[in-house]
């Protein structure tokens, strides 16, 4: 599987993230995966999740 380059993806920043705060999470969706990265380090590592894993994680994360 070939992932698009980060510059070609539509990254969406978390509404809980601020420009100067410590919690800056961005996500991008491709057909069979959800990508997660630290917006302060856009060329750094990405977490890649299956859509079902992301759907399971969201209720947990939104309660924090």
C-alpha positions as CSV (number, residue, x, y, z in Angstrom):
1,X,0.0,0.0,0.0
2,X,1.4,3.4,-0.9
3,X,0.4,6.3,1.3
4,X,0.0,9.8,0.0
5,X,2.7,12.3,1.0
6,X,1.6,14.5,3.9
7,X,1.4,17.5,1.7
8,X,-1.2,15.8,-0.4
9,X,-3.5,14.9,2.5
10,X,-6.2,17.0,4.0
11,X,-5.1,17.2,7.7
12,X,-7.7,18.3,10.2
13,X,-6.6,19.8,13.5
14,X,-8.4,18.8,16.6
15,X,-10.8,21.5,18.0
16,X,-9.1,21.0,21.4
17,X,-5.7,21.9,20.0
18,X,-4.4,25.5,20.1
19,X,-1.6,27.1,18.1
20,X,0.5,27.5,21.2
21,X,-0.7,24.7,23.4
22,X,0.9,21.3,24.1
23,X,-1.9,19.2,22.6
24,X,-1.8,19.5,18.8
25,X,-3.3,16.5,17.1
26,X,-4.2,16.3,13.4
27,X,-6.0,13.5,11.5
28,X,-6.3,12.7,7.8
29,X,-8.4,10.0,6.2
30,X,-7.5,7.8,3.3
31,X,-9.9,5.2,2.0
32,X,-8.9,2.4,4.3
33,X,-6.9,4.1,7.1
34,X,-7.0,7.0,9.6
35,X,-3.7,8.8,10.0
36,X,-2.8,10.7,13.2
37,X,0.1,13.1,13.7
38,X,1.5,15.8,16.0
39,X,0.9,19.1,14.2
40,X,4.0,20.5,15.8
41,X,6.0,17.8,14.0
42,X,4.3,17.3,10.6
43,X,7.2,15.3,9.1
44,X,7.5,13.1,12.2
45,X,5.9,9.7,12.8
46,X,2.3,9.0,12.1
47,X,-0.1,6.6,13.8
48,X,-2.1,4.6,11.3
49,X,-5.4,3.1,12.4
50,X,-8.1,1.0,10.7
51,X,-11.4,2.8,10.6
52,X,-12.9,0.4,13.1
53,X,-10.1,1.0,15.6
54,X,-10.6,4.8,15.2
55,X,-14.3,4.5,15.8
56,X,-13.6,2.5,19.0
57,X,-11.0,5.1,20.1
58,X,-13.1,8.2,19.6
59,X,-15.6,7.7,22.4
60,X,-12.7,7.1,24.8
61,X,-10.8,10.2,23.7
62,X,-13.8,12.5,23.6
63,X,-14.5,11.7,27.3
64,X,-11.0,13.0,28.3
